[in-house]
Amino acid sequence: MALALWPPRMERLFKQYLWVLNLAVVVAAGWMAARTVSALAAARLAKPPTIEVPKTTRAAKSLRSLTATVDKKALARLFGMALPEANAEAPSPEPELPPPGTSVPSSLNATLIATVEATPPEYSLAVITDNSTRETGVYGIGDRLMGSAEILKVERRRVLVRNNGRTEYLEMDLEEAAGRKVASLGPSLAPARRMPEKEDSGLGSGIRKVGPNEYSVPQSEIEAAMTDLNKIATQARIVPAFKNGVAQGFKLFSIRPGSIYAKIGIQNGDVIKKINGYDINSPDKALEVYSKLKDARRVEVEIERRGKTITKVYTIE
């Protein structure tokens, strides 16, 4: 789930071609008949929210808060952590937490930068820097950290991880953090807005799931979607996904319940890596894929979900 810091050129390309990325995912959903999406979607990249906490000690007088408690709906909207749905695919089982007092300081060469503690706990997030690569990422419960560790629990100023079979913890150093500015993690995130727990755009109501990862998309649904492409472009946020500093594809966050993305089986945190065998790891590649597949009747999408690769198949009828 790591979102590495991205180079300035990549950021410029991403902002310039955000509409292409939205369109590429729309293509993956079966909306191959679309010809354009409003470039105004790029304007939706808002400045990241600033969070402050009360003063602590004189040494940490300038420290900005790196922790906060938010409700589950706001967190789901802001960071793309999926709320439970009646028809959602079964989530992976939660890891067992260790008995209290059994964890030890982590041997990982990593620094805990910030935490977002949520209710319920599975929506909590942590910002962690890999000191060996200087890459900073956002991690949730169950995510892999530095290859060998797994995030077990996120607390107010501490994160529990399972590393090489034992339970360890990473803890924030407030004195060190006092003079440190939080780095921008890739694309900025829009402030959280309250949204209904269930929301149905009406688009994609005719889409049928015909197999574990197979979907049938009626031509009439494509024609209906042609009149509302802007809404499709705002039903999810798309950001580059990196691994070891290399672009792997595009990750989807803040997928709205009842949206076209939800109806085709895409979940929050999914990384779109390939479409019909074509890599989709840059805005240029996304545009190339769209030009090649806009008239396709069958689309296969390779997705990475919680470290596992799955393939979704969409057939236009």
N, C-alpha and C positions, 0 to 999 in steps of 0.2 A: 504493500500500500504506500510505499515511499514516494513522495513527491519531491524530487531533487531540485536544487536551484538550477534554473535554466539560463543559457547564455542569452545576451541581449538580442542577437540576431533572431534566435528562435522565438523570443517574446514578440518581436516586431512582426514576424511572419504569422505567428498565432493570432495576434490582434487583427492583422490585415485579412486573414482568411478564416476567421472564426465561422463565417457563414458556410464555408466549404466543409468544415468539420461537421457542423450540424447536418448538412446535406448528405455527407458520406454515411452518417449513421442512419439518416432517413432512408438512404438507399438500402442499407443493411436490413431495414425493417420492411422493405418491399415497396418503398415509394420511388421506384425507378423512373416513373414518368415525369417527376418534377424537373424543371429546367432552371430554377433559380430560387434563392432564399434571400430575404432582405439583408443587405450589408449592415443595417442598423443593429443587428444582433451584437456586433462588436461593442456597441455603447453600453451593453449590459455588464461589462467588466467594471465593477465598482471598486472604490477604495476599500481596503480591509478595515474592519472595525477596530477601534482602540478600546482596550479594557483597562480600567484602573482599579487599584485596591487601596485601602487605608495605609497610612505610613506605618513602618515597622520600627527600625532602629535608625540612629543617626547615620550609621555607615551605609544603610540601605535606603536613605532618604529619597534618592532619585529613582528607586526601583519601581517600575511599572508592573502591574499585576500580570502574572503568567498563569494564573489559575482562575477559574470561574465556575459557578454552578448554574446550569441552565436547564430548562425543562426539555422533555424528550422531543416535543414537536418542533421547537425552535432549533434544536441541535440537528434534527433530521433535515430541516430545510437548509441550514447553513452548511453542513458538512456532508450531506448525502448519505446518512446512516438510515437505512430503510426501516420504516415503521412496520409492525406486523400487519399482514393482510390475510384475509380468509383464503384467497386463492394463491398466495405466494408459495414459491417452492420451499421445501423444508430446509431450514437453516442448519449449518453444521453444528454438531453438539458442542456445548461450551466446555472448555477445559476445566478440570478439577482444580480448585484452589487449595493451596497448602494449609496445614494447621497454623494458627497464629503463632508467631515467634520463631518459626523454623526457617525463615528466609535469611540470606546473608548478602553483604554488599556484592554487587555484580563484578565479575572479572572482565566484562565486555569493555572495550575501549570506546565508550560512548558517553555522551552527556545529555541529561534530561534538561530540555530548554523550557518547556511549558506543559501544562496539563489542562484539560477541560473535563471536569467531573460532572457526570450527568446522572439523572434518575429516569429509567433504570440504568444500572451500571454498564450494561453492554453498549451504551451509546457514548461512553467516555472515550476521549482521545488524548494522545500524547505527542508532543513534538520532540524528536530525539535527533541528535547529531552523531554521525559516525565519525569519530575523531581521526581515523586512519585515512578516510577519503574526503573529509570535510563536507560531506553531503548531509543535508537535513531533510527529514521526512515526517509526515503525519501518520501515526499508527493507531489502529483500533484493536479491540480485544480479539485475539486469535491470529493477528498478523505476525509474519516472520520478521525478525530483526537481525540484520547482519548475517543472515544465512543459518546460524545455529540456534538462535533463541526465538522464543514465542512469547508474545504479550499475554499475560494472564489477567492482570488487573491494573486499573488506573486509579490512583488515589490523589488527594489534593496536591501533594508535593512529592509523590513517589510512584514508581511503576514497578510492579512485580513481573518478572520474566522467568521462563523455564529455559535454562541454558545447560546443555549437556547433561540432562537428567536431574539437575538440582534447581531449587527455587532461589532466585537472587532478586535483588532490587536495585534500581537506579533512583537516586535521590537528587532533588534540586539543591544547588548551592546558592542561597540567596545573597550572600555577601559578594560572590563572584558575579552574580547576575545584576548587581546594583549598577554597574557601569556599562552594562552590555545592552545594546539595542537589539530587539528581536528582528532577525532577517526576514525579508519577504520570501514566502514560500511559493515560488512560481506565480501563477495568475492569482489576482486578488479575489477575495470572497465577498459576496454581497451581504449586507446586514441581514440578520434573520428576520423573517416576517411570519406572523401567525397565519397558518393555513388550515383548512379543514382536514380532519383525519382521513376522510374519504373524498376524493375528487375525481370526477369522470368528465373528460373533455368531450365525450361523445364520438371522437374520432376512433376508428379501429374497432367499432362494436361488432363488425362482421368477421373479424379475424378469429380463426379457430386453431386451437392447439390439437394437432393430429398425432402427436407422438411426444416422447419425453423432451425432445429438443427440436421438434418439427412443427411448422406453422403454415396454415393456408391463408393467403391474403387475397380476397376478391378484388377484381379489377374495379368494381364500383367503389371500394374503399379508397383506392388510389385517386380516382376522379374526385371524390368528396374531399380528400385531403388537399388537393390542388388549390382549393379555395381558401385554405387556412394554414398555409405554410409557416407564417410567422408564429402561430401558436405552437406548432410542432417544434420550432427552433427555441422556444422558451420553456419547454417542458422538462429540460434537463440541462445541467452544466457539463461542459466537456473541457478537460485539462490534459496536457501531455503527461504520460507516465514514463518514468525513468527507472532503469536498473543498472547499478554500477556506472552511472553517468551517461548511459546510452539510452536514447529514446526507444521505447518498446511498442508504443501505440498511444491510444487515447483513453483516459478513464472517465467514466460517467458518474456524476454526483447529483444530488438533489433531484432525483427522478420523481416526478409528481405521481401520487397514487391515481390510478385510472387513466394515466397518460398513454400515448401510443407506445412508448418505451416499455412501460410495465406490461402492456398487453402482448408484447412480443417476447416476454421473458427476460428482458434486460434488468439487472439488479444494480443497486447502488454499489459502487466500487468495482464494477466490471471493467476490464481493460479490453478494448477492441484492438486486436493485433493484426488480423488479416481478414480480407473480404475476397472470397473466391480465389484464395491463394495469393493475392496481392498484399504485400506489406502496407500497413497504413500507419507509419511512424513519423509523418511530417505533414504540414499543410499541403505541400506540393504533391505528395503521394496521395493524399485524400482527393485532391482535384483530379489526378490521373485515374484513380479508381472510379470516380464518378463518371468520367468521360467514357470509360470502358464498359461500365455496367449499367448505364442509365436505361438501356432497353432489355436488360436480362430478365428472364422469367423465373430463374432459380438462383438464389443467393445463399452462399454458405459463409458464415461469420465465425471466425476463430476468436474465442474469448478466454481470458485468464480470470478465474474467479477463486479467490483465496488460495492462490498458488497452484491451482489445477487448471488444465486446459480443457475446454468444452467447445463443441461446434453446434451452432444453431443453424437450421436450414429453413428458408422461407421460399414458398412457391406461390407465384402469381397465377391466379385462375380467372 
